[in-house]
Amino acid sequence: MKKKLFETDKRYKDTQKLKQQLESEVRHLESENSKEMGENYQSKMHLDKAEHLGALNNNRYERDQKLIKDYEVQKEEEIKGIAESRSKV
């Protein structure tokens, strides 16, 4: 009887040890998974932000080039107008 009780107690302790090891492994894998998910999310947000800012910068560049050309045309017309008014005087 004592021998059976001892064996049962030993199996219980071994089972508990295995259970704790498995739970520890699951917690470890879960923390790795959440860490990787966070890194993936940050990476995705960084790529999306870079793509969005790239489009904004291209639009800004095109707008600035158009405004510069329009300004140059306007100033050339002013210079021609001033030159014509001087030649009349």
GUTIDO-322128 format. One record per atom (N, C-alpha, C): atom name; x, y, z; residue in one letter. Coordinates in nm, 3 decimals. Atoms other than C-alpha are relative to their C-alpha. Example, Ala and Ser with C-alpha at 12.3 -4.5 7.8 and 13.67 -1.06 7.14 Angstrom:
REM residues 2
+----+---------+---------+---------+----+
! at !       u !       v !       w ! aa !
+----+---------+---------+---------+----+
!  N !   0.089 !  -0.119 !   0.000 !  A !
! CA !   1.230 !  -0.450 !   0.780 !  A !
!  C !   0.090 !   0.120 !   0.000 !  A !
!  N !  -0.082 !  -0.119 !  -0.006 !  S !
! CA !   1.367 !  -0.106 !   0.714 !  S !
!  C !  -0.077 !   0.109 !   0.073 !  S !
+----+---------+---------+---------+----+
***
This chain:
REM residues 89
+----+---------+---------+---------+----+
! at !       u !       v !       w ! aa !
+----+---------+---------+---------+----+
!  N !   0.082 !  -0.119 !   0.000 !  M !
! CA !   0.000 !   0.000 !   0.000 !  M !
!  C !   0.087 !   0.127 !   0.000 !  M !
!  N !  -0.088 !  -0.116 !  -0.005 !  K !
! CA !   0.277 !   0.242 !   0.093 !  K !
!  C !   0.075 !   0.016 !  -0.131 !  K !
!  N !  -0.071 !  -0.005 !   0.126 !  K !
! CA !   0.459 !   0.150 !  -0.223 !  K !
!  C !  -0.088 !   0.060 !  -0.108 !  K !
!  N !   0.093 !  -0.056 !   0.098 !  K !
! CA !   0.150 !   0.228 !  -0.435 !  K !
!  C !  -0.021 !   0.149 !   0.025 !  K !
!  N !   0.018 !  -0.141 !  -0.036 !  L !
! CA !   0.100 !   0.554 !  -0.250 !  L !
!  C !   0.124 !   0.080 !  -0.042 !  L !
!  N !  -0.124 !  -0.066 !   0.038 !  F !
! CA !   0.465 !   0.645 !  -0.306 !  F !
!  C !   0.008 !   0.016 !  -0.152 !  F !
!  N !  -0.002 !  -0.005 !   0.146 !  E !
! CA !   0.441 !   0.561 !  -0.679 !  E !
!  C !  -0.101 !   0.100 !  -0.054 !  E !
!  N !   0.103 !  -0.095 !   0.043 !  T !
! CA !   0.120 !   0.757 !  -0.717 !  T !
!  C !   0.047 !   0.144 !   0.027 !  T !
!  N !  -0.050 !  -0.133 !  -0.035 !  D !
! CA !   0.275 !   1.053 !  -0.539 !  D !
!  C !   0.112 !   0.042 !  -0.096 !  D !
!  N !  -0.110 !  -0.029 !   0.093 !  K !
! CA !   0.585 !   1.031 !  -0.761 !  K !
!  C !  -0.054 !   0.033 !  -0.138 !  K !
!  N !   0.060 !  -0.031 !   0.132 !  R !
! CA !   0.372 !   1.019 !  -1.079 !  R !
!  C !  -0.068 !   0.137 !   0.002 !  R !
!  N !   0.066 !  -0.130 !  -0.012 !  Y !
! CA !   0.173 !   1.318 !  -0.955 !  Y !
!  C !   0.105 !   0.113 !  -0.009 !  Y !
!  N !  -0.104 !  -0.103 !   0.003 !  K !
! CA !   0.494 !   1.518 !  -0.895 !  K !
!  C !   0.063 !   0.011 !  -0.139 !  K !
!  N !  -0.055 !  -0.003 !   0.136 !  D !
! CA !   0.635 !   1.420 !  -1.235 !  D !
!  C !  -0.097 !   0.067 !  -0.096 !  D !
!  N !   0.103 !  -0.061 !   0.086 !  T !
! CA !   0.308 !   1.516 !  -1.400 !  T !
!  C !  -0.006 !   0.150 !   0.023 !  T !
!  N !   0.002 !  -0.143 !  -0.032 !  Q !
! CA !   0.307 !   1.852 !  -1.220 !  Q !
!  C !   0.121 !   0.070 !  -0.059 !  Q !
!  N !  -0.122 !  -0.058 !   0.055 !  K !
! CA !   0.666 !   1.914 !  -1.327 !  K !
!  C !  -0.015 !   0.019 !  -0.150 !  K !
!  N !   0.022 !  -0.011 !   0.145 !  L !
! CA !   0.577 !   1.842 !  -1.690 !  L !
!  C !  -0.101 !   0.109 !  -0.033 !  L !
!  N !   0.102 !  -0.103 !   0.021 !  K !
! CA !   0.269 !   2.060 !  -1.664 !  K !
!  C !   0.060 !   0.139 !   0.013 !  K !
!  N !  -0.063 !  -0.131 !  -0.020 !  Q !
! CA !   0.475 !   2.352 !  -1.530 !  Q !
!  C !   0.096 !   0.032 !  -0.114 !  Q !
!  N !  -0.089 !  -0.022 !   0.113 !  Q !
! CA !   0.734 !   2.305 !  -1.804 !  Q !
!  C !  -0.077 !   0.039 !  -0.126 !  Q !
!  N !   0.082 !  -0.031 !   0.117 !  L !
! CA !   0.465 !   2.306 !  -2.071 !  L !
!  C !  -0.060 !   0.140 !   0.011 !  L !
!  N !   0.057 !  -0.133 !  -0.019 !  E !
! CA !   0.299 !   2.614 !  -1.924 !  E !
!  C !   0.107 !   0.108 !  -0.018 !  E !
!  N !  -0.110 !  -0.096 !   0.016 !  S !
! CA !   0.635 !   2.791 !  -1.910 !  S !
!  C !   0.035 !   0.016 !  -0.147 !  S !
!  N !  -0.030 !  -0.006 !   0.143 !  E !
! CA !   0.704 !   2.702 !  -2.272 !  E !
!  C !  -0.108 !   0.076 !  -0.076 !  E !
!  N !   0.110 !  -0.071 !   0.065 !  V !
! CA !   0.360 !   2.826 !  -2.376 !  V !
!  C !   0.009 !   0.150 !   0.026 !  V !
!  N !  -0.016 !  -0.143 !  -0.031 !  R !
! CA !   0.415 !   3.158 !  -2.194 !  R !
!  C !   0.114 !   0.061 !  -0.079 !  R !
!  N !  -0.116 !  -0.049 !   0.074 !  H !
! CA !   0.755 !   3.194 !  -2.358 !  H !
!  C !  -0.035 !   0.019 !  -0.148 !  H !
!  N !   0.039 !  -0.011 !   0.141 !  L !
! CA !   0.616 !   3.124 !  -2.706 !  L !
!  C !  -0.102 !   0.112 !  -0.023 !  L !
!  N !   0.100 !  -0.108 !   0.012 !  E !
! CA !   0.326 !   3.360 !  -2.645 !  E !
!  C !   0.067 !   0.137 !   0.006 !  E !
!  N !  -0.069 !  -0.130 !  -0.008 !  S !
! CA !   0.562 !   3.643 !  -2.543 !  S !
!  C !   0.081 !   0.024 !  -0.127 !  S !
!  N !  -0.072 !  -0.016 !   0.127 !  E !
! CA !   0.778 !   3.579 !  -2.853 !  E !
!  C !  -0.096 !   0.039 !  -0.112 !  E !
!  N !   0.098 !  -0.029 !   0.104 !  N !
! CA !   0.468 !   3.582 !  -3.071 !  N !
!  C !  -0.050 !   0.144 !   0.010 !  N !
!  N !   0.048 !  -0.139 !  -0.014 !  S !
! CA !   0.340 !   3.910 !  -2.926 !  S !
!  C !   0.109 !   0.099 !  -0.036 !  S !
!  N !  -0.111 !  -0.088 !   0.035 !  K !
! CA !   0.686 !   4.065 !  -2.963 !  K !
!  C !   0.015 !   0.009 !  -0.152 !  K !
!  N !  -0.011 !   0.001 !   0.146 !  E !
! CA !   0.705 !   3.958 !  -3.329 !  E !
!  C !  -0.118 !   0.072 !  -0.064 !  E !
!  N !   0.116 !  -0.071 !   0.055 !  M !
! CA !   0.351 !   4.085 !  -3.391 !  M !
!  C !   0.019 !   0.150 !   0.012 !  M !
!  N !  -0.027 !  -0.142 !  -0.018 !  G !
! CA !   0.451 !   4.422 !  -3.246 !  G !
!  C !   0.102 !   0.052 !  -0.099 !  G !
!  N !  -0.102 !  -0.041 !   0.096 !  E !
! CA !   0.761 !   4.438 !  -3.463 !  E !
!  C !  -0.056 !   0.003 !  -0.141 !  E !
!  N !   0.061 !   0.003 !   0.133 !  N !
! CA !   0.563 !   4.340 !  -3.772 !  N !
!  C !  -0.093 !   0.119 !  -0.019 !  N !
!  N !   0.091 !  -0.114 !   0.008 !  Y !
! CA !   0.303 !   4.606 !  -3.696 !  Y !
!  C !   0.078 !   0.130 !  -0.020 !  Y !
!  N !  -0.081 !  -0.121 !   0.013 !  Q !
! CA !   0.569 !   4.875 !  -3.650 !  Q !
!  C !   0.063 !   0.009 !  -0.139 !  Q !
!  N !  -0.061 !   0.002 !   0.133 !  S !
! CA !   0.741 !   4.770 !  -3.971 !  S !
!  C !  -0.102 !   0.036 !  -0.107 !  S !
!  N !   0.107 !  -0.027 !   0.097 !  K !
! CA !   0.413 !   4.777 !  -4.165 !  K !
!  C !  -0.039 !   0.147 !   0.005 !  K !
!  N !   0.036 !  -0.141 !  -0.014 !  M !
! CA !   0.325 !   5.121 !  -4.026 !  M !
!  C !   0.111 !   0.089 !  -0.058 !  M !
!  N !  -0.112 !  -0.078 !   0.055 !  H !
! CA !   0.672 !   5.250 !  -4.118 !  H !
!  C !  -0.003 !  -0.001 !  -0.152 !  H !
!  N !   0.006 !   0.009 !   0.146 !  L !
! CA !   0.639 !   5.122 !  -4.475 !  L !
!  C !  -0.118 !   0.079 !  -0.056 !  L !
!  N !   0.117 !  -0.076 !   0.046 !  D !
! CA !   0.287 !   5.266 !  -4.510 !  D !
!  C !   0.025 !   0.150 !   0.010 !  D !
!  N !  -0.028 !  -0.142 !  -0.018 !  K !
! CA !   0.403 !   5.601 !  -4.373 !  K !
!  C !   0.097 !   0.050 !  -0.106 !  K !
!  N !  -0.098 !  -0.039 !   0.102 !  A !
! CA !   0.701 !   5.611 !  -4.610 !  A !
!  C !  -0.067 !   0.012 !  -0.137 !  A !
!  N !   0.071 !  -0.004 !   0.128 !  E !
! CA !   0.475 !   5.533 !  -4.906 !  E !
!  C !  -0.089 !   0.124 !  -0.008 !  E !
!  N !   0.090 !  -0.115 !  -0.004 !  H !
! CA !   0.224 !   5.800 !  -4.802 !  H !
!  C !   0.079 !   0.131 !  -0.011 !  H !
!  N !  -0.081 !  -0.122 !   0.005 !  L !
! CA !   0.493 !   6.063 !  -4.743 !  L !
!  C !   0.067 !   0.017 !  -0.136 !  L !
!  N !  -0.058 !  -0.008 !   0.134 !  G !
! CA !   0.656 !   5.976 !  -5.076 !  G !
!  C !  -0.097 !   0.060 !  -0.099 !  G !
!  N !   0.102 !  -0.055 !   0.089 !  A !
! CA !   0.330 !   6.050 !  -5.257 !  A !
!  C !  -0.021 !   0.149 !   0.029 !  A !
!  N !   0.018 !  -0.141 !  -0.035 !  L !
! CA !   0.288 !   6.377 !  -5.065 !  L !
!  C !   0.117 !   0.085 !  -0.051 !  L !
!  N !  -0.118 !  -0.075 !   0.047 !  N !
! CA !   0.644 !   6.484 !  -5.147 !  N !
!  C !  -0.001 !   0.016 !  -0.151 !  N !
!  N !   0.009 !  -0.011 !   0.146 !  N !
! CA !   0.592 !   6.408 !  -5.517 !  N !
!  C !  -0.102 !   0.105 !  -0.040 !  N !
!  N !   0.103 !  -0.100 !   0.029 !  N !
! CA !   0.271 !   6.614 !  -5.519 !  N !
!  C !   0.051 !   0.140 !   0.031 !  N !
!  N !  -0.054 !  -0.131 !  -0.039 !  R !
! CA !   0.444 !   6.900 !  -5.337 !  R !
!  C !   0.103 !   0.048 !  -0.103 !  R !
!  N !  -0.102 !  -0.035 !   0.099 !  Y !
! CA !   0.735 !   6.892 !  -5.584 !  Y !
!  C !  -0.065 !   0.047 !  -0.130 !  Y !
!  N !   0.069 !  -0.038 !   0.124 !  E !
! CA !   0.502 !   6.902 !  -5.886 !  E !
!  C !  -0.070 !   0.134 !   0.015 !  E !
!  N !   0.069 !  -0.127 !  -0.023 !  R !
! CA !   0.299 !   7.186 !  -5.734 !  R !
!  C !   0.101 !   0.115 !   0.004 !  R !
!  N !  -0.103 !  -0.105 !  -0.008 !  D !
! CA !   0.614 !   7.386 !  -5.653 !  D !
!  C !   0.058 !   0.031 !  -0.138 !  D !
!  N !  -0.054 !  -0.023 !   0.135 !  Q !
! CA !   0.750 !   7.338 !  -6.007 !  Q !
!  C !  -0.099 !   0.081 !  -0.084 !  Q !
!  N !   0.102 !  -0.074 !   0.076 !  K !
! CA !   0.422 !   7.461 !  -6.156 !  K !
!  C !  -0.004 !   0.145 !   0.046 !  K !
!  N !   0.004 !  -0.137 !  -0.052 !  L !
! CA !   0.415 !   7.765 !  -5.926 !  L !
!  C !   0.124 !   0.079 !  -0.041 !  L !
!  N !  -0.124 !  -0.068 !   0.040 !  I !
! CA !   0.778 !   7.849 !  -6.007 !  I !
!  C !  -0.007 !   0.039 !  -0.148 !  I !
!  N !   0.012 !  -0.032 !   0.143 !  K !
! CA !   0.711 !   7.830 !  -6.382 !  K !
!  C !  -0.099 !   0.113 !  -0.022 !  K !
!  N !   0.098 !  -0.107 !   0.012 !  D !
! CA !   0.399 !   8.045 !  -6.348 !  D !
!  C !   0.058 !   0.133 !   0.046 !  D !
!  N !  -0.061 !  -0.122 !  -0.052 !  Y !
! CA !   0.595 !   8.298 !  -6.142 !  Y !
!  C !   0.102 !   0.056 !  -0.099 !  Y !
!  N !  -0.099 !  -0.044 !   0.098 !  E !
! CA !   0.875 !   8.310 !  -6.400 !  E !
!  C !  -0.069 !   0.064 !  -0.121 !  E !
!  N !   0.074 !  -0.056 !   0.114 !  V !
! CA !   0.623 !   8.369 !  -6.682 !  V !
!  C !  -0.055 !   0.138 !   0.037 !  V !
!  N !   0.056 !  -0.127 !  -0.045 !  Q !
! CA !   0.456 !   8.646 !  -6.479 !  Q !
!  C !   0.110 !   0.107 !   0.007 !  Q !
!  N !  -0.108 !  -0.098 !  -0.012 !  K !
! CA !   0.789 !   8.818 !  -6.409 !  K !
!  C !   0.055 !   0.038 !  -0.138 !  K !
!  N !  -0.045 !  -0.032 !   0.136 !  E !
! CA !   0.897 !   8.791 !  -6.775 !  E !
!  C !  -0.097 !   0.098 !  -0.067 !  E !
!  N !   0.100 !  -0.092 !   0.055 !  E !
! CA !   0.570 !   8.962 !  -6.877 !  E !
!  C !   0.016 !   0.139 !   0.062 !  E !
!  N !  -0.021 !  -0.129 !  -0.066 !  E !
! CA !   0.634 !   9.237 !  -6.619 !  E !
!  C !   0.123 !   0.070 !  -0.059 !  E !
!  N !  -0.123 !  -0.058 !   0.055 !  I !
! CA !   0.986 !   9.289 !  -6.754 !  I !
!  C !  -0.025 !   0.052 !  -0.142 !  I !
!  N !   0.034 !  -0.046 !   0.136 !  K !
! CA !   0.853 !   9.309 !  -7.112 !  K !
!  C !  -0.083 !   0.125 !   0.004 !  K !
!  N !   0.086 !  -0.119 !  -0.014 !  G !
! CA !   0.590 !   9.558 !  -7.000 !  G !
!  C !   0.081 !   0.121 !   0.041 !  G !
!  N !  -0.087 !  -0.110 !  -0.044 !  I !
! CA !   0.851 !   9.773 !  -6.824 !  I !
!  C !   0.089 !   0.045 !  -0.114 !  I !
!  N !  -0.088 !  -0.033 !   0.113 !  A !
! CA !   1.083 !   9.755 !  -7.127 !  A !
!  C !  -0.078 !   0.075 !  -0.107 !  A !
!  N !   0.082 !  -0.068 !   0.099 !  E !
! CA !   0.801 !   9.859 !  -7.361 !  E !
!  C !  -0.034 !   0.141 !   0.046 !  E !
!  N !   0.034 !  -0.134 !  -0.050 !  S !
! CA !   0.697 !  10.150 !  -7.137 !  S !
!  C !   0.124 !   0.092 !  -0.003 !  S !
!  N !  -0.123 !  -0.081 !   0.006 !  R !
! CA !   1.061 !  10.274 !  -7.125 !  R !
!  C !   0.032 !   0.039 !  -0.144 !  R !
!  N !  -0.031 !  -0.031 !   0.140 !  S !
! CA !   1.098 !  10.250 !  -7.501 !  S !
!  C !  -0.096 !   0.106 !  -0.055 !  S !
!  N !   0.098 !  -0.101 !   0.044 !  K !
! CA !   0.785 !  10.466 !  -7.546 !  K !
!  C !   0.038 !   0.137 !   0.051 !  K !
!  N !  -0.033 !  -0.130 !  -0.061 !  V !
! CA !   0.922 !  10.741 !  -7.323 !  V !
!  C !   0.117 !   0.059 !  -0.063 !  V !
+----+---------+---------+---------+----+
***
